[in-house]
């Protein structure tokens, strides 16, 4: 009987120990780890921008009138000096004819004044001779001198009138030439804002008739970079960007200009960063939205640690007060004798997924904890929940 009791007691003891071991094994924290390795890290600044031609010329008119003819349309290739539209010139031709007639009249008045001056001069000289001989009174000589002076002034006034009418004729001729809308540059018409028969008024502001892109094979991106990132942007930095029209293509460019004028929208301050882009294949079109990444720093073959390892925090139930105090500063968690241990590290640049490991008591090939796989214990409910 005693032997049976000893056997039963032994079985119970072994079962209790096995149960305790299995329970401890099941309740022991589990973690997912990742190996520290070498690779490339590219630190970037992201922003959005708009694709624009490098030179965008707005063609307007300095005279008002009705559009009579249009010789260029959207996407038309034009040359410098080419006629692209014409305003009805009838009114301006009449103004030129009137100004020319006024000039002829002024010139005739000048000739008349010069003849009158010559006659007054002869009369004055004759009166001087007669006064010296005593044939006429001195007052008649004075009257002749006055008439001559008046005729000289009339000649001057007639000359001024001629100059004035010449200027009016020149102005009328210029306005007539302005009825011919010509292209100021070689390029492509990207916008046409008028139609035949439309009246344009240039009284207060020059209306824009056409927009001409000088060279669509060279484009630029005007991007809005946040003030927190603008200090990292430098001239000639490489840029990668995509557009929604070609999501599978990564385009290349370089920073050409960092403008100092701030752009404030709803208290958010950004700065315009201009990026030069080669568009020889004409895949980029004006107005496209570009999602850009400015490469501010690039390092190859460096030791890098996953960002998830730097963000990992040991669950509260697995910590002690002293351990929580030691978590100040950057660090990663490793498994040492199947127990988590925190190691302080110094980091460098990051690309969002990995961060450069500069120093620390850890090296390449070491496994670091990136996630806890243990289920958190939830307290049992003692009654109905109140919402």
Buried (B, 14 or more C-beta within 10 A) or exposed (E): EEEEEEEEEEEEEEEEEEEEEEEEEEEEBEBEBBEBEEBEBBBBBBBBBBBBBBEBBBBBBEBBBEBBEBBBEEEBEBEEEBEBBBBBBEBBEEBBEEBBEBBEEBBEBBEEBBEBBEEBBEBBEEBBEBBEEEEBEEEBBEBBBEBBEEBBEBBEEBBEBBEEBBEBBEEBBEBBEBBBBBBBBBBBBBBBBBEEEEEBEBEEEBBBBBBBBBBBEBBBBBBBBEEEBBEBBEEEBBBBBBBEEEEEEEBEBBBBEBEEEEEEEEEEEBBBBBBBBEBEEEEBBBEBBBBBBBBBBEBEEBBBBBBBBBEBEBEEEEBEEEEEEEBEEEBBBBBEEEEBBBBBBEBBBBBEEBBBBEEBEBEEEBBBBBEBEEEEEEEEEEEEEEE
